[in-house]
Amino acid sequence: MKVKYFSDTDTALLEFNDNEISETIELSENILIDLDENGNLVSMTIEHAKINTGLPEFSVQKINSQVA
């Protein structure tokens, strides 16, 4: 997964894979998702990212599953 932030437009782009985009769906005025031909999520665009997300507090946490 790649996260890109474009400060000149205050846009965040989350890329989940490199599949070819078949369809773009507008979830809200500021959030778009791109799907491949099988309906799988390819990427998400968030406009006005500073207002619509906690972008300055962005972090990644990997959780490993534990086998009992």
CHARMM-style PDB file with segment names, atoms N, HN, CA, C and O in Angstrom:
ATOM      1  N   MET     1       0.849  -1.176   0.000  1.00  0.00      PROA
ATOM      2  CA  MET     1       0.000   0.000   0.000  1.00  0.00      PROA
ATOM      3  C   MET     1       0.890   1.232   0.000  1.00  0.00      PROA
ATOM      4  O   MET     1       1.915   1.273   0.680  1.00  0.00      PROA
ATOM      5  N   LYS     2       0.491   2.220  -0.759  1.00  0.00      PROA
ATOM      6  HN  LYS     2      -0.342   2.187  -1.311  1.00  0.00      PROA
ATOM      7  CA  LYS     2       1.213   3.487  -0.825  1.00  0.00      PROA
ATOM      8  C   LYS     2       0.258   4.609  -0.428  1.00  0.00      PROA
ATOM      9  O   LYS     2      -0.909   4.617  -0.821  1.00  0.00      PROA
ATOM     10  N   VAL     3       0.766   5.545   0.349  1.00  0.00      PROA
ATOM     11  HN  VAL     3       1.714   5.539   0.668  1.00  0.00      PROA
ATOM     12  CA  VAL     3       0.000   6.731   0.707  1.00  0.00      PROA
ATOM     13  C   VAL     3       0.765   7.932   0.161  1.00  0.00      PROA
ATOM     14  O   VAL     3       1.939   8.127   0.474  1.00  0.00      PROA
ATOM     15  N   LYS     4       0.095   8.726  -0.648  1.00  0.00      PROA
ATOM     16  HN  LYS     4      -0.859   8.569  -0.902  1.00  0.00      PROA
ATOM     17  CA  LYS     4       0.703   9.925  -1.222  1.00  0.00      PROA
ATOM     18  C   LYS     4      -0.114  11.133  -0.794  1.00  0.00      PROA
ATOM     19  O   LYS     4      -1.344  11.102  -0.797  1.00  0.00      PROA
ATOM     20  N   TYR     5       0.591  12.200  -0.424  1.00  0.00      PROA
ATOM     21  HN  TYR     5       1.591  12.225  -0.421  1.00  0.00      PROA
ATOM     22  CA  TYR     5      -0.097  13.440  -0.052  1.00  0.00      PROA
ATOM     23  C   TYR     5       0.405  14.564  -0.951  1.00  0.00      PROA
ATOM     24  O   TYR     5       1.609  14.792  -1.066  1.00  0.00      PROA
ATOM     25  N   PHE     6      -0.530  15.257  -1.584  1.00  0.00      PROA
ATOM     26  HN  PHE     6      -1.508  15.071  -1.491  1.00  0.00      PROA
ATOM     27  CA  PHE     6      -0.225  16.365  -2.469  1.00  0.00      PROA
ATOM     28  C   PHE     6      -0.601  17.660  -1.740  1.00  0.00      PROA
ATOM     29  O   PHE     6      -1.774  18.028  -1.685  1.00  0.00      PROA
ATOM     30  N   SER     7       0.395  18.342  -1.185  1.00  0.00      PROA
ATOM     31  HN  SER     7       1.349  18.043  -1.230  1.00  0.00      PROA
ATOM     32  CA  SER     7       0.123  19.519  -0.357  1.00  0.00      PROA
ATOM     33  C   SER     7      -0.449  20.688  -1.151  1.00  0.00      PROA
ATOM     34  O   SER     7      -1.191  21.504  -0.604  1.00  0.00      PROA
ATOM     35  N   ASP     8      -0.110  20.775  -2.440  1.00  0.00      PROA
ATOM     36  HN  ASP     8       0.492  20.112  -2.885  1.00  0.00      PROA
ATOM     37  CA  ASP     8      -0.623  21.890  -3.232  1.00  0.00      PROA
ATOM     38  C   ASP     8      -2.137  21.828  -3.428  1.00  0.00      PROA
ATOM     39  O   ASP     8      -2.776  22.863  -3.617  1.00  0.00      PROA
ATOM     40  N   THR     9      -2.717  20.628  -3.384  1.00  0.00      PROA
ATOM     41  HN  THR     9      -2.198  19.787  -3.230  1.00  0.00      PROA
ATOM     42  CA  THR     9      -4.170  20.483  -3.529  1.00  0.00      PROA
ATOM     43  C   THR     9      -4.827  19.912  -2.271  1.00  0.00      PROA
ATOM     44  O   THR     9      -6.040  19.708  -2.242  1.00  0.00      PROA
ATOM     45  N   ASP    10      -4.021  19.653  -1.227  1.00  0.00      PROA
ATOM     46  HN  ASP    10      -3.035  19.819  -1.252  1.00  0.00      PROA
ATOM     47  CA  ASP    10      -4.504  19.043   0.023  1.00  0.00      PROA
ATOM     48  C   ASP    10      -5.284  17.759  -0.268  1.00  0.00      PROA
ATOM     49  O   ASP    10      -6.395  17.557   0.221  1.00  0.00      PROA
ATOM     50  N   THR    11      -4.658  16.894  -1.087  1.00  0.00      PROA
ATOM     51  HN  THR    11      -3.756  17.059  -1.485  1.00  0.00      PROA
ATOM     52  CA  THR    11      -5.282  15.645  -1.510  1.00  0.00      PROA
ATOM     53  C   THR    11      -4.439  14.459  -1.047  1.00  0.00      PROA
ATOM     54  O   THR    11      -3.218  14.462  -1.202  1.00  0.00      PROA
ATOM     55  N   ALA    12      -5.092  13.452  -0.482  1.00  0.00      PROA
ATOM     56  HN  ALA    12      -6.084  13.450  -0.357  1.00  0.00      PROA
ATOM     57  CA  ALA    12      -4.416  12.210  -0.105  1.00  0.00      PROA
ATOM     58  C   ALA    12      -4.860  11.110  -1.065  1.00  0.00      PROA
ATOM     59  O   ALA    12      -6.044  10.981  -1.378  1.00  0.00      PROA
ATOM     60  N   LEU    13      -3.897  10.326  -1.524  1.00  0.00      PROA
ATOM     61  HN  LEU    13      -2.935  10.431  -1.270  1.00  0.00      PROA
ATOM     62  CA  LEU    13      -4.176   9.204  -2.403  1.00  0.00      PROA
ATOM     63  C   LEU    13      -3.649   7.942  -1.744  1.00  0.00      PROA
ATOM     64  O   LEU    13      -2.452   7.829  -1.482  1.00  0.00      PROA
ATOM     65  N   LEU    14      -4.531   6.995  -1.474  1.00  0.00      PROA
ATOM     66  HN  LEU    14      -5.504   7.087  -1.687  1.00  0.00      PROA
ATOM     67  CA  LEU    14      -4.159   5.706  -0.901  1.00  0.00      PROA
ATOM     68  C   LEU    14      -4.248   4.671  -2.003  1.00  0.00      PROA
ATOM     69  O   LEU    14      -5.336   4.404  -2.512  1.00  0.00      PROA
ATOM     70  N   GLU    15      -3.124   4.084  -2.380  1.00  0.00      PROA
ATOM     71  HN  GLU    15      -2.240   4.301  -1.966  1.00  0.00      PROA
ATOM     72  CA  GLU    15      -3.081   3.083  -3.439  1.00  0.00      PROA
ATOM     73  C   GLU    15      -2.896   1.709  -2.798  1.00  0.00      PROA
ATOM     74  O   GLU    15      -1.894   1.462  -2.127  1.00  0.00      PROA
ATOM     75  N   PHE    16      -3.855   0.829  -3.004  1.00  0.00      PROA
ATOM     76  HN  PHE    16      -4.669   1.030  -3.549  1.00  0.00      PROA
ATOM     77  CA  PHE    16      -3.842  -0.485  -2.376  1.00  0.00      PROA
ATOM     78  C   PHE    16      -3.189  -1.543  -3.253  1.00  0.00      PROA
ATOM     79  O   PHE    16      -2.632  -2.512  -2.736  1.00  0.00      PROA
ATOM     80  N   ASN    17      -3.247  -1.375  -4.568  1.00  0.00      PROA
ATOM     81  HN  ASN    17      -3.699  -0.588  -4.987  1.00  0.00      PROA
ATOM     82  CA  ASN    17      -2.591  -2.293  -5.501  1.00  0.00      PROA
ATOM     83  C   ASN    17      -2.445  -1.589  -6.845  1.00  0.00      PROA
ATOM     84  O   ASN    17      -2.881  -0.450  -7.011  1.00  0.00      PROA
ATOM     85  N   ASP    18      -1.833  -2.270  -7.794  1.00  0.00      PROA
ATOM     86  HN  ASP    18      -1.479  -3.196  -7.660  1.00  0.00      PROA
ATOM     87  CA  ASP    18      -1.584  -1.685  -9.112  1.00  0.00      PROA
ATOM     88  C   ASP    18      -2.570  -2.167 -10.174  1.00  0.00      PROA
ATOM     89  O   ASP    18      -2.303  -2.028 -11.368  1.00  0.00      PROA
ATOM     90  N   ASN    19      -3.705  -2.732  -9.756  1.00  0.00      PROA
ATOM     91  HN  ASN    19      -3.922  -2.845  -8.787  1.00  0.00      PROA
ATOM     92  CA  ASN    19      -4.693  -3.216 -10.724  1.00  0.00      PROA
ATOM     93  C   ASN    19      -5.211  -2.068 -11.579  1.00  0.00      PROA
ATOM     94  O   ASN    19      -5.218  -0.913 -11.153  1.00  0.00      PROA
ATOM     95  N   GLU    20      -5.639  -2.397 -12.774  1.00  0.00      PROA
ATOM     96  HN  GLU    20      -5.633  -3.335 -13.121  1.00  0.00      PROA
ATOM     97  CA  GLU    20      -6.207  -1.398 -13.669  1.00  0.00      PROA
ATOM     98  C   GLU    20      -7.562  -0.947 -13.144  1.00  0.00      PROA
ATOM     99  O   GLU    20      -8.390  -1.771 -12.756  1.00  0.00      PROA
ATOM    100  N   ILE    21      -7.786   0.355 -13.131  1.00  0.00      PROA
ATOM    101  HN  ILE    21      -7.114   1.025 -13.446  1.00  0.00      PROA
ATOM    102  CA  ILE    21      -9.047   0.923 -12.639  1.00  0.00      PROA
ATOM    103  C   ILE    21     -10.124   0.760 -13.700  1.00  0.00      PROA
ATOM    104  O   ILE    21      -9.951   1.146 -14.856  1.00  0.00      PROA
ATOM    105  N   SER    22     -11.242   0.178 -13.275  1.00  0.00      PROA
ATOM    106  HN  SER    22     -11.383  -0.136 -12.335  1.00  0.00      PROA
ATOM    107  CA  SER    22     -12.364  -0.049 -14.175  1.00  0.00      PROA
ATOM    108  C   SER    22     -13.508   0.927 -13.902  1.00  0.00      PROA
ATOM    109  O   SER    22     -14.268   1.280 -14.804  1.00  0.00      PROA
ATOM    110  N   GLU    23     -13.618   1.357 -12.633  1.00  0.00      PROA
ATOM    111  HN  GLU    23     -13.001   1.070 -11.901  1.00  0.00      PROA
ATOM    112  CA  GLU    23     -14.747   2.213 -12.242  1.00  0.00      PROA
ATOM    113  C   GLU    23     -14.341   3.099 -11.078  1.00  0.00      PROA
ATOM    114  O   GLU    23     -13.613   2.665 -10.185  1.00  0.00      PROA
ATOM    115  N   THR    24     -14.809   4.339 -11.084  1.00  0.00      PROA
ATOM    116  HN  THR    24     -15.400   4.692 -11.809  1.00  0.00      PROA
ATOM    117  CA  THR    24     -14.615   5.266  -9.971  1.00  0.00      PROA
ATOM    118  C   THR    24     -15.974   5.597  -9.387  1.00  0.00      PROA
ATOM    119  O   THR    24     -16.909   5.942 -10.109  1.00  0.00      PROA
ATOM    120  N   ILE    25     -16.073   5.488  -8.062  1.00  0.00      PROA
ATOM    121  HN  ILE    25     -15.313   5.208  -7.476  1.00  0.00      PROA
ATOM    122  CA  ILE    25     -17.330   5.762  -7.361  1.00  0.00      PROA
ATOM    123  C   ILE    25     -17.105   6.920  -6.404  1.00  0.00      PROA
ATOM    124  O   ILE    25     -16.135   6.930  -5.647  1.00  0.00      PROA
ATOM    125  N   GLU    26     -18.006   7.897  -6.441  1.00  0.00      PROA
ATOM    126  HN  GLU    26     -18.795   7.889  -7.056  1.00  0.00      PROA
ATOM    127  CA  GLU    26     -17.948   9.033  -5.527  1.00  0.00      PROA
ATOM    128  C   GLU    26     -18.745   8.680  -4.271  1.00  0.00      PROA
ATOM    129  O   GLU    26     -19.975   8.629  -4.294  1.00  0.00      PROA
ATOM    130  N   LEU    27     -18.019   8.437  -3.175  1.00  0.00      PROA
ATOM    131  HN  LEU    27     -17.020   8.479  -3.157  1.00  0.00      PROA
ATOM    132  CA  LEU    27     -18.695   8.100  -1.913  1.00  0.00      PROA
ATOM    133  C   LEU    27     -19.291   9.337  -1.260  1.00  0.00      PROA
ATOM    134  O   LEU    27     -20.353   9.279  -0.639  1.00  0.00      PROA
ATOM    135  N   SER    28     -18.601  10.444  -1.406  1.00  0.00      PROA
ATOM    136  HN  SER    28     -17.738  10.492  -1.910  1.00  0.00      PROA
ATOM    137  CA  SER    28     -19.091  11.725  -0.909  1.00  0.00      PROA
ATOM    138  C   SER    28     -18.454  12.810  -1.772  1.00  0.00      PROA
ATOM    139  O   SER    28     -17.727  12.508  -2.719  1.00  0.00      PROA
ATOM    140  N   GLU    29     -18.721  14.043  -1.452  1.00  0.00      PROA
ATOM    141  HN  GLU    29     -19.312  14.288  -0.683  1.00  0.00      PROA
ATOM    142  CA  GLU    29     -18.177  15.158  -2.227  1.00  0.00      PROA
ATOM    143  C   GLU    29     -16.648  15.141  -2.250  1.00  0.00      PROA
ATOM    144  O   GLU    29     -16.040  15.614  -3.210  1.00  0.00      PROA
ATOM    145  N   ASN    30     -16.024  14.599  -1.201  1.00  0.00      PROA
ATOM    146  HN  ASN    30     -16.518  14.214  -0.422  1.00  0.00      PROA
ATOM    147  CA  ASN    30     -14.574  14.652  -1.063  1.00  0.00      PROA
ATOM    148  C   ASN    30     -13.880  13.294  -1.088  1.00  0.00      PROA
ATOM    149  O   ASN    30     -12.658  13.234  -0.949  1.00  0.00      PROA
ATOM    150  N   ILE    31     -14.621  12.211  -1.262  1.00  0.00      PROA
ATOM    151  HN  ILE    31     -15.613  12.260  -1.375  1.00  0.00      PROA
ATOM    152  CA  ILE    31     -14.014  10.878  -1.231  1.00  0.00      PROA
ATOM    153  C   ILE    31     -14.431  10.078  -2.457  1.00  0.00      PROA
ATOM    154  O   ILE    31     -15.616   9.897  -2.736  1.00  0.00      PROA
ATOM    155  N   LEU    32     -13.415   9.604  -3.181  1.00  0.00      PROA
ATOM    156  HN  LEU    32     -12.453   9.751  -2.954  1.00  0.00      PROA
ATOM    157  CA  LEU    32     -13.626   8.777  -4.377  1.00  0.00      PROA
ATOM    158  C   LEU    32     -12.899   7.460  -4.189  1.00  0.00      PROA
ATOM    159  O   LEU    32     -11.805   7.430  -3.626  1.00  0.00      PROA
ATOM    160  N   ILE    33     -13.500   6.362  -4.657  1.00  0.00      PROA
ATOM    161  HN  ILE    33     -14.389   6.386  -5.115  1.00  0.00      PROA
ATOM    162  CA  ILE    33     -12.815   5.080  -4.645  1.00  0.00      PROA
ATOM    163  C   ILE    33     -12.735   4.546  -6.072  1.00  0.00      PROA
ATOM    164  O   ILE    33     -13.645   4.741  -6.877  1.00  0.00      PROA
ATOM    165  N   ASP    34     -11.646   3.882  -6.360  1.00  0.00      PROA
ATOM    166  HN  ASP    34     -10.906   3.724  -5.706  1.00  0.00      PROA
ATOM    167  CA  ASP    34     -11.428   3.272  -7.669  1.00  0.00      PROA
ATOM    168  C   ASP    34     -11.459   1.756  -7.509  1.00  0.00      PROA
ATOM    169  O   ASP    34     -10.831   1.201  -6.607  1.00  0.00      PROA
ATOM    170  N   LEU    35     -12.200   1.095  -8.398  1.00  0.00      PROA
ATOM    171  HN  LEU    35     -12.710   1.545  -9.131  1.00  0.00      PROA
ATOM    172  CA  LEU    35     -12.357  -0.355  -8.355  1.00  0.00      PROA
ATOM    173  C   LEU    35     -11.811  -0.979  -9.627  1.00  0.00      PROA
ATOM    174  O   LEU    35     -11.804  -0.348 -10.683  1.00  0.00      PROA
ATOM    175  N   ASP    36     -11.347  -2.238  -9.521  1.00  0.00      PROA
ATOM    176  HN  ASP    36     -11.352  -2.751  -8.663  1.00  0.00      PROA
ATOM    177  CA  ASP    36     -10.928  -2.959 -10.715  1.00  0.00      PROA
ATOM    178  C   ASP    36     -12.133  -3.659 -11.332  1.00  0.00      PROA
ATOM    179  O   ASP    36     -13.254  -3.503 -10.847  1.00  0.00      PROA
ATOM    180  N   GLU    37     -11.913  -4.429 -12.398  1.00  0.00      PROA
ATOM    181  HN  GLU    37     -11.003  -4.556 -12.791  1.00  0.00      PROA
ATOM    182  CA  GLU    37     -13.032  -5.064 -13.106  1.00  0.00      PROA
ATOM    183  C   GLU    37     -13.780  -6.089 -12.268  1.00  0.00      PROA
ATOM    184  O   GLU    37     -14.908  -6.448 -12.606  1.00  0.00      PROA
ATOM    185  N   ASN    38     -13.172  -6.576 -11.167  1.00  0.00      PROA
ATOM    186  HN  ASN    38     -12.256  -6.285 -10.892  1.00  0.00      PROA
ATOM    187  CA  ASN    38     -13.829  -7.533 -10.280  1.00  0.00      PROA
ATOM    188  C   ASN    38     -14.469  -6.867  -9.066  1.00  0.00      PROA
ATOM    189  O   ASN    38     -14.991  -7.553  -8.187  1.00  0.00      PROA
ATOM    190  N   GLY    39     -14.434  -5.535  -9.010  1.00  0.00      PROA
ATOM    191  HN  GLY    39     -14.010  -4.978  -9.724  1.00  0.00      PROA
ATOM    192  CA  GLY    39     -15.024  -4.818  -7.892  1.00  0.00      PROA
ATOM    193  C   GLY    39     -14.115  -4.677  -6.696  1.00  0.00      PROA
ATOM    194  O   GLY    39     -14.556  -4.248  -5.630  1.00  0.00      PROA
ATOM    195  N   ASN    40     -12.838  -5.035  -6.855  1.00  0.00      PROA
ATOM    196  HN  ASN    40     -12.480  -5.384  -7.721  1.00  0.00      PROA
ATOM    197  CA  ASN    40     -11.875  -4.909  -5.758  1.00  0.00      PROA
ATOM    198  C   ASN    40     -11.350  -3.478  -5.672  1.00  0.00      PROA
ATOM    199  O   ASN    40     -11.162  -2.811  -6.689  1.00  0.00      PROA
ATOM    200  N   LEU    41     -11.119  -3.020  -4.447  1.00  0.00      PROA
ATOM    201  HN  LEU    41     -11.272  -3.562  -3.620  1.00  0.00      PROA
ATOM    202  CA  LEU    41     -10.625  -1.677  -4.209  1.00  0.00      PROA
ATOM    203  C   LEU    41      -9.194  -1.532  -4.713  1.00  0.00      PROA
ATOM    204  O   LEU    41      -8.321  -2.319  -4.349  1.00  0.00      PROA
ATOM    205  N   VAL    42      -8.955  -0.526  -5.551  1.00  0.00      PROA
ATOM    206  HN  VAL    42      -9.665   0.113  -5.847  1.00  0.00      PROA
ATOM    207  CA  VAL    42      -7.631  -0.238  -6.085  1.00  0.00      PROA
ATOM    208  C   VAL    42      -7.030   0.963  -5.362  1.00  0.00      PROA
ATOM    209  O   VAL    42      -5.879   0.917  -4.930  1.00  0.00      PROA
ATOM    210  N   SER    43      -7.812   2.044  -5.230  1.00  0.00      PROA
ATOM    211  HN  SER    43      -8.747   2.081  -5.582  1.00  0.00      PROA
ATOM    212  CA  SER    43      -7.307   3.245  -4.571  1.00  0.00      PROA
ATOM    213  C   SER    43      -8.453   4.089  -4.034  1.00  0.00      PROA
ATOM    214  O   SER    43      -9.618   3.902  -4.383  1.00  0.00      PROA
ATOM    215  N   MET    44      -8.070   5.037  -3.162  1.00  0.00      PROA
ATOM    216  HN  MET    44      -7.123   5.189  -2.879  1.00  0.00      PROA
ATOM    217  CA  MET    44      -9.028   5.965  -2.576  1.00  0.00      PROA
ATOM    218  C   MET    44      -8.413   7.354  -2.606  1.00  0.00      PROA
ATOM    219  O   MET    44      -7.258   7.537  -2.219  1.00  0.00      PROA
ATOM    220  N   THR    45      -9.184   8.330  -3.065  1.00  0.00      PROA
ATOM    221  HN  THR    45     -10.122   8.182  -3.379  1.00  0.00      PROA
ATOM    222  CA  THR    45      -8.742   9.726  -3.090  1.00  0.00      PROA
ATOM    223  C   THR    45      -9.555  10.502  -2.073  1.00  0.00      PROA
ATOM    224  O   THR    45     -10.782  10.404  -2.038  1.00  0.00      PROA
ATOM    225  N   ILE    46      -8.861  11.280  -1.237  1.00  0.00      PROA
ATOM    226  HN  ILE    46      -7.864  11.360  -1.265  1.00  0.00      PROA
ATOM    227  CA  ILE    46      -9.527  12.103  -0.232  1.00  0.00      PROA
ATOM    228  C   ILE    46      -9.137  13.553  -0.480  1.00  0.00      PROA
ATOM    229  O   ILE    46      -7.985  13.941  -0.289  1.00  0.00      PROA
ATOM    230  N   GLU    47     -10.105  14.341  -0.903  1.00  0.00      PROA
ATOM    231  HN  GLU    47     -11.041  14.026  -1.058  1.00  0.00      PROA
ATOM    232  CA  GLU    47      -9.899  15.771  -1.116  1.00  0.00      PROA
ATOM    233  C   GLU    47     -10.018  16.497   0.218  1.00  0.00      PROA
ATOM    234  O   GLU    47     -10.697  16.015   1.125  1.00  0.00      PROA
ATOM    235  N   HSD    48      -9.368  17.645   0.350  1.00  0.00      PROA
ATOM    236  HN  HSD    48      -8.816  18.037  -0.387  1.00  0.00      PROA
ATOM    237  CA  HSD    48      -9.367  18.419   1.599  1.00  0.00      PROA
ATOM    238  C   HSD    48      -8.957  17.509   2.759  1.00  0.00      PROA
ATOM    239  O   HSD    48      -9.630  17.445   3.788  1.00  0.00      PROA
ATOM    240  N   ALA    49      -7.855  16.820   2.570  1.00  0.00      PROA
ATOM    241  HN  ALA    49      -7.309  16.871   1.735  1.00  0.00      PROA
ATOM    242  CA  ALA    49      -7.422  15.763   3.485  1.00  0.00      PROA
ATOM    243  C   ALA    49      -7.157  16.251   4.901  1.00  0.00      PROA
ATOM    244  O   ALA    49      -7.440  15.528   5.857  1.00  0.00      PROA
ATOM    245  N   LYS    50      -6.628  17.447   5.062  1.00  0.00      PROA
ATOM    246  HN  LYS    50      -6.398  18.035   4.286  1.00  0.00      PROA
ATOM    247  CA  LYS    50      -6.353  17.946   6.422  1.00  0.00      PROA
ATOM    248  C   LYS    50      -7.632  18.110   7.228  1.00  0.00      PROA
ATOM    249  O   LYS    50      -7.639  17.898   8.441  1.00  0.00      PROA
ATOM    250  N   ILE    51      -8.710  18.485   6.556  1.00  0.00      PROA
ATOM    251  HN  ILE    51      -8.704  18.657   5.571  1.00  0.00      PROA
ATOM    252  CA  ILE    51      -9.994  18.678   7.241  1.00  0.00      PROA
ATOM    253  C   ILE    51     -10.710  17.347   7.434  1.00  0.00      PROA
ATOM    254  O   ILE    51     -11.308  17.112   8.484  1.00  0.00      PROA
ATOM    255  N   ASN    52     -10.653  16.469   6.426  1.00  0.00      PROA
ATOM    256  HN  ASN    52     -10.167  16.660   5.573  1.00  0.00      PROA
ATOM    257  CA  ASN    52     -11.444  15.239   6.428  1.00  0.00      PROA
ATOM    258  C   ASN    52     -10.756  14.033   7.061  1.00  0.00      PROA
ATOM    259  O   ASN    52     -11.381  12.985   7.220  1.00  0.00      PROA
ATOM    260  N   THR    53      -9.496  14.162   7.422  1.00  0.00      PROA
ATOM    261  HN  THR    53      -8.988  15.014   7.293  1.00  0.00      PROA
ATOM    262  CA  THR    53      -8.779  13.046   8.052  1.00  0.00      PROA
ATOM    263  C   THR    53      -7.892  13.562   9.165  1.00  0.00      PROA
ATOM    264  O   THR    53      -7.744  14.770   9.345  1.00  0.00      PROA
ATOM    265  N   GLY    54      -7.311  12.653   9.901  1.00  0.00      PROA
ATOM    266  HN  GLY    54      -7.431  11.671   9.754  1.00  0.00      PROA
ATOM    267  CA  GLY    54      -6.305  13.009  10.898  1.00  0.00      PROA
ATOM    268  C   GLY    54      -4.916  12.919  10.290  1.00  0.00      PROA
ATOM    269  O   GLY    54      -4.004  12.364  10.902  1.00  0.00      PROA
ATOM    270  N   LEU    55      -4.748  13.460   9.092  1.00  0.00      PROA
ATOM    271  HN  LEU    55      -5.489  13.910   8.594  1.00  0.00      PROA
ATOM    272  CA  LEU    55      -3.510  13.323   8.332  1.00  0.00      PROA
ATOM    273  C   LEU    55      -2.258  13.690   9.126  1.00  0.00      PROA
ATOM    274  O   LEU    55      -1.270  12.962   9.030  1.00  0.00      PROA
ATOM    275  N   PRO    56      -2.237  14.773   9.905  1.00  0.00      PROA
ATOM    276  CA  PRO    56      -1.019  15.075  10.665  1.00  0.00      PROA
ATOM    277  C   PRO    56      -0.668  14.009  11.699  1.00  0.00      PROA
ATOM    278  O   PRO    56       0.473  13.949  12.159  1.00  0.00      PROA
ATOM    279  N   GLU    57      -1.633  13.166  12.071  1.00  0.00      PROA
ATOM    280  HN  GLU    57      -2.560  13.214  11.698  1.00  0.00      PROA
ATOM    281  CA  GLU    57      -1.418  12.124  13.067  1.00  0.00      PROA
ATOM    282  C   GLU    57      -1.320  10.744  12.432  1.00  0.00      PROA
ATOM    283  O   GLU    57      -1.487   9.741  13.125  1.00  0.00      PROA
ATOM    284  N   PHE    58      -1.053  10.670  11.127  1.00  0.00      PROA
ATOM    285  HN  PHE    58      -0.917  11.485  10.564  1.00  0.00      PROA
ATOM    286  CA  PHE    58      -1.016   9.414  10.387  1.00  0.00      PROA
ATOM    287  C   PHE    58       0.052   8.480  10.939  1.00  0.00      PROA
ATOM    288  O   PHE    58       1.190   8.890  11.165  1.00  0.00      PROA
ATOM    289  N   SER    59      -0.323   7.218  11.155  1.00  0.00      PROA
ATOM    290  HN  SER    59      -1.248   6.885  10.971  1.00  0.00      PROA
ATOM    291  CA  SER    59       0.632   6.193  11.568  1.00  0.00      PROA
ATOM    292  C   SER    59       0.146   4.840  11.049  1.00  0.00      PROA
ATOM    293  O   SER    59      -1.025   4.670  10.708  1.00  0.00      PROA
ATOM    294  N   VAL    60       1.060   3.898  11.001  1.00  0.00      PROA
ATOM    295  HN  VAL    60       2.010   4.036  11.279  1.00  0.00      PROA
ATOM    296  CA  VAL    60       0.732   2.546  10.559  1.00  0.00      PROA
ATOM    297  C   VAL    60       1.069   1.594  11.689  1.00  0.00      PROA
ATOM    298  O   VAL    60       2.138   1.687  12.291  1.00  0.00      PROA
ATOM    299  N   GLN    61       0.163   0.686  11.974  1.00  0.00      PROA
ATOM    300  HN  GLN    61      -0.706   0.611  11.484  1.00  0.00      PROA
ATOM    301  CA  GLN    61       0.386  -0.290  13.025  1.00  0.00      PROA
ATOM    302  C   GLN    61       0.109  -1.675  12.471  1.00  0.00      PROA
ATOM    303  O   GLN    61      -1.001  -1.953  12.018  1.00  0.00      PROA
ATOM    304  N   LYS    62       1.106  -2.541  12.501  1.00  0.00      PROA
ATOM    305  HN  LYS    62       2.008  -2.315  12.869  1.00  0.00      PROA
ATOM    306  CA  LYS    62       0.941  -3.912  12.021  1.00  0.00      PROA
ATOM    307  C   LYS    62       0.653  -4.809  13.219  1.00  0.00      PROA
ATOM    308  O   LYS    62       1.397  -4.806  14.199  1.00  0.00      PROA
ATOM    309  N   ILE    63      -0.417  -5.566  13.137  1.00  0.00      PROA
ATOM    310  HN  ILE    63      -1.022  -5.569  12.340  1.00  0.00      PROA
ATOM    311  CA  ILE    63      -0.823  -6.473  14.203  1.00  0.00      PROA
ATOM    312  C   ILE    63      -0.596  -7.901  13.730  1.00  0.00      PROA
ATOM    313  O   ILE    63      -1.190  -8.332  12.742  1.00  0.00      PROA
ATOM    314  N   ASN    64       0.248  -8.625  14.419  1.00  0.00      PROA
ATOM    315  HN  ASN    64       0.732  -8.275  15.221  1.00  0.00      PROA
ATOM    316  CA  ASN    64       0.486 -10.032  14.083  1.00  0.00      PROA
ATOM    317  C   ASN    64      -0.528 -10.898  14.824  1.00  0.00      PROA
ATOM    318  O   ASN    64      -0.808 -10.674  16.002  1.00  0.00      PROA
ATOM    319  N   SER    65      -1.070 -11.879  14.127  1.00  0.00      PROA
ATOM    320  HN  SER    65      -0.842 -12.061  13.170  1.00  0.00      PROA
ATOM    321  CA  SER    65      -2.013 -12.783  14.789  1.00  0.00      PROA
ATOM    322  C   SER    65      -1.226 -13.741  15.664  1.00  0.00      PROA
ATOM    323  O   SER    65      -0.104 -14.135  15.344  1.00  0.00      PROA
ATOM    324  N   GLN    66      -1.845 -14.104  16.775  1.00  0.00      PROA
ATOM    325  HN  GLN    66      -2.756 -13.785  17.035  1.00  0.00      PROA
ATOM    326  CA  GLN    66      -1.203 -15.042  17.699  1.00  0.00      PROA
ATOM    327  C   GLN    66      -1.993 -16.339  17.702  1.00  0.00      PROA
ATOM    328  O   GLN    66      -3.219 -16.330  17.806  1.00  0.00      PROA
ATOM    329  N   VAL    67      -1.295 -17.433  17.590  1.00  0.00      PROA
ATOM    330  HN  VAL    67      -0.299 -17.439  17.505  1.00  0.00      PROA
ATOM    331  CA  VAL    67      -1.922 -18.747  17.622  1.00  0.00      PROA
ATOM    332  C   VAL    67      -1.873 -19.259  19.052  1.00  0.00      PROA
ATOM    333  O   VAL    67      -0.810 -19.307  19.672  1.00  0.00      PROA
ATOM    334  N   ALA    68      -3.048 -19.644  19.572  1.00  0.00      PROA
ATOM    335  HN  ALA    68      -3.911 -19.605  19.069  1.00  0.00      PROA
ATOM    336  CA  ALA    68      -3.122 -20.108  20.968  1.00  0.00      PROA
ATOM    337  C   ALA    68      -2.755 -21.563  21.076  1.00  0.00      PROA
ATOM    338  OT1 ALA    68      -2.762 -22.122  22.173  1.00  0.00      PROA
TER     339      ALA     68
END
